[in-house]
Amino acid sequence: MTPSRDHDLSNLKLARAIADVQGDPAWAGATPDEQLAEVVHRLGENAAAAFADARAALVADIEDRLLTTIDDAPFDQ
């Protein structure tokens, strides 16, 4: 399943920071916890807002997918 057109989750600050850390060779051997700590460090004082924005976008995307699934379901179910 692909994200809906209205919710580009890959363009979120959190998603970009995660991609930057995971793509950085200096962090290739780091544990997931170490990588997450680096993501939070890179986001700095905007970390809480970035996580809140990502959560809101994810919830909206899931809601859209659920409504689409319900709308597309056969009437006999």
Backbone torsions as a table, in degrees:
resi	resn	phi	psi	omega
1	MET	NA	135.7	179.6
2	THR	-103.0	153.2	178.1
3	PRO	-60.4	149.8	179.1
4	SER	-67.3	160.5	-178.6
5	ARG	-65.7	-27.1	-177.3
6	ASP	-78.9	-16.8	-174.5
7	HIS	-128.0	85.3	179.2
8	ASP	-82.0	90.7	-175.8
9	LEU	-68.1	-22.7	-178.3
10	SER	-74.4	-15.9	-177.7
11	ASN	-95.1	4.4	178.9
12	LEU	-72.5	149.2	178.5
13	LYS	-55.6	-41.4	-179.6
14	LEU	-63.8	-44.9	-179.8
15	ALA	-63.1	-40.1	179.1
16	ARG	-67.0	-40.2	179.0
17	ALA	-65.0	-41.0	177.9
18	ILE	-62.5	-46.6	179.9
19	ALA	-62.1	-39.3	178.5
20	ASP	-62.6	-44.7	-179.6
21	VAL	-67.5	-45.8	-178.6
22	GLN	-66.8	-26.9	178.9
23	GLY	-88.6	-6.9	-178.8
24	ASP	-84.0	116.8	-178.7
25	PRO	-56.3	-27.1	179.6
26	ALA	-65.7	-21.7	-178.1
27	TRP	-108.5	6.7	-176.3
28	ALA	-59.8	-37.0	-178.1
29	GLY	-94.4	4.6	-177.7
30	ALA	-76.4	153.5	175.9
31	THR	-73.0	162.0	176.3
32	PRO	-56.7	-38.2	178.7
33	ASP	-64.4	-40.4	178.0
34	GLU	-66.3	-40.2	178.2
35	GLN	-65.0	-41.8	178.3
36	LEU	-62.6	-41.7	177.6
37	ALA	-60.5	-38.7	178.0
38	GLU	-68.6	-38.0	176.7
39	VAL	-60.2	-48.1	179.7
40	VAL	-61.6	-41.7	178.4
41	HIS	-60.9	-44.5	-178.7
42	ARG	-67.1	-33.0	178.2
43	LEU	-74.9	-24.8	176.9
44	GLY	59.9	-135.8	-176.7
45	GLU	-68.5	-11.5	178.5
46	ASN	-91.6	4.7	-175.8
47	ALA	-59.4	-48.5	-177.8
48	ALA	-61.4	-42.9	179.1
49	ALA	-66.3	-38.5	179.5
50	ALA	-64.6	-41.8	177.7
51	PHE	-66.4	-40.0	178.9
52	ALA	-64.9	-43.0	177.7
53	ASP	-61.9	-42.5	179.9
54	ALA	-64.5	-42.4	178.9
55	ARG	-61.7	-46.6	-179.5
56	ALA	-62.1	-42.7	179.4
57	ALA	-66.0	-40.0	179.3
58	LEU	-65.9	-43.3	178.3
59	VAL	-62.1	-43.7	179.1
60	ALA	-63.1	-40.5	178.9
61	ASP	-64.8	-45.1	179.2
62	ILE	-63.0	-41.5	178.5
63	GLU	-60.9	-45.0	178.1
64	ASP	-60.9	-43.0	179.5
65	ARG	-63.4	-42.4	179.7
66	LEU	-63.6	-46.2	179.2
67	LEU	-63.1	-38.6	177.0
68	THR	-63.8	-42.6	178.8
69	THR	-62.0	-43.2	179.4
70	ILE	-65.4	-46.5	-179.5
71	ASP	-62.8	-33.7	-177.6
72	ASP	-88.3	-5.1	-177.5
73	ALA	-68.6	144.6	174.9
74	PRO	-61.5	147.8	-176.7
75	PHE	-65.4	-21.7	-176.2
76	ASP	-82.9	2.5	-179.0
77	GLN	-99.7	NA	NA
